[in-house]
Amino acid sequence: MLVNLNLPKYDFKLKLIEGYEYIFDEVRKKYIKLTPEEWVRQNLVHYLNVYKKYPVSLMSIEHALVYNGMKKRADIVCFNTSGKPTVIVECKAPSVKISQKVFEQIARYNFDLKVPYLMVSNGLEHYCCQMNYDKASFDFLKEIPEYQD
């Protein structure tokens, strides 16, 4: 059962494969098994693309990176046309509370990428911050800014 999220509604392409529900991922151009976290991720991809004008062609899903010699995957990374990452989004299932641990996770992902914006969401609650590397601080924003190249 799909939970109603605190995001604009969208008519996703869904299909049943061997008893499991799958959702079409516009970024990866294939059907992905529909888990609660994937539901949030696909809704956020749609929101970023349609409402915030981030091009799907400049998004990466489950973007591979290395932190302390360990392989990690960031849920969504958005890039500018020069290929520089600008936003990291960490998605959690709606049942997962957004906690300090989630912010620490996205901060680790940002250690090498050094993006201007970080966002965490469980589809119900969304938090976005703008990084200030000169002052080693960040400011919370009401929402993720629109895409600008």
Protein Blocks (a to p, Z undefined) as FASTA:
>chain_A
ZZdddbdddddddddeehiacdddfklopacdddfklmmmmmmmmmmmmmnopafklcce
hiacdeehiacddfbacddfkopafbdcddddfklccdfklmmmmmmmmmmnopabdcdd
ehlaccdddddfknopadddfbdcdddZZ
